[in-house]
């Protein structure tokens, strides 16, 4: 590590992450470890990543309801404001 806190990422790791000069990287803490994560991916690269064959389509309204329920379960219900 340099005095500026910089490190050299080995070629093998750069190739695995498909990153190069000018690409952005992030660090995530998971179970007491630090993960190096590329931040330069286009949203288009994830197209179809969640596709499940023969699954029925879901409406945006249904997705919003599921998100609201998940947030409420995780963080507790918000107080009624009315």
Secondary structure, 3 states (H helix, E strand, C coil): CCCCCCCCCCHHHHHHHCCCCCCCEEEEEECCEEEEEECCCCHHHHCCCCCCCCCCCCCHHHHHHHHHHHHHHHHCCCCCCC
